[in-house]
């Protein structure tokens, strides 16, 4: 049994959007010093759009899965709490180390 025409259009659209997000993430990944907030945001979008093939996409981008998931988790925890500029100054490796403590900490404005 095939998909309805509307469902196929929706799948085609999601595939096209996923390709666009993947290309943007690839451009960011190619930079020597990519803004971690931009990269994390695009990785979140890519995972949301095409979660079934996310690991494959991450591999294509040249990232370890661990780093990709850390960036996503950092972004999900802090995007609304801490300004992007502040996250950039802290750096992803320090944020990764702080992540377990951030989940349980009382949220305070920075």
N, C-alpha and C positions, 0 to 999 in steps of 0.2 A: 504494500500500500504506500503510495507516494504522499508527499506533503501537499497541502492546498497551495494555490498560487500565492495567497497572502503570506503563508508561512515561509514559502521559498523566497519571496521578496525580503522578508524580515531576516532570514538566514544570510542572504546575499549582502544585505546592508550591514549586518553585524560583521561579516567577514571583511568587507571593505573598510569599515571603521577600525576593526582590529588590525588590518594591514597598515593603515595610516598611523595608528598609535605605535605599532611596532617600529615603523620607520622613524618616527620621532624619538622613540626610546633609543634606537640604534644610533641616531645622530648624537644624542646626549652621551651615550656610552663610549663613542669614539673620541670624545674630548678627553684631553689629559686630566683636566680638573672640571668635571661636570658638576653643576649645582646639584647637591644630593636631594634637595627638595623637589626639583623639577623631575629628576630621574625617578625618585620614589613615587611621585604623583603619576607619572606615565606607566610605571610598573603596576600600580594599583589599577589604573584604567585597563591595562592589557589583561590583567588577571580577571577583572570583572567581565570584560568583553569575551574573552576566550579562555576560561578557566581550565577547560579540559586539556588544552595544549600549552598551558602556561609554561611548564617546565621545558618544553621543546623551544619555546620562544626565548626563554632566559638563556638556554644553551646557545642558541643562534646569536644572541647579543654578546656572548663571551663572558657571561657572569656565572658565578657559582650560584647554585640554588639557595644556599645558605645566606649569601649576601643579599640576594634579591628579596628573600622573605624577611630578613632583618630590616631592610630599607622600608618595606611595606609596613611592617609592624611599627616601626618608629614613626612613620608618616601617619598611620591610623591613630596612634596614641597621641601625637603631638600637633597635628596640623591645625587644630582649632585652638590649641593652648599656647603655643609658642610661635612668635613671628619667624618666617622663613629665614630672614637674615641672621637671627640668633642661632637657629639650627645649623646654618652654614658655618658660623664661627665656632660652634662647639665641635663639629665634625662627626662623621658617621661612626667611627670606631669608639669614640667616647659615649656617644648616644647608645650604641649597642651595649656597652658595659653598664650603662645606667638603666636600660630598659626594664629589667626585672624589678627595680626599685620604683620606677615611675608608675607602674601599674597599681601598686599598693599605696603610694604616697597621696597625701592630701594635695589636691590641685591648688596651686597658687599662681597668680599672674607673675610673669617674669619682667 
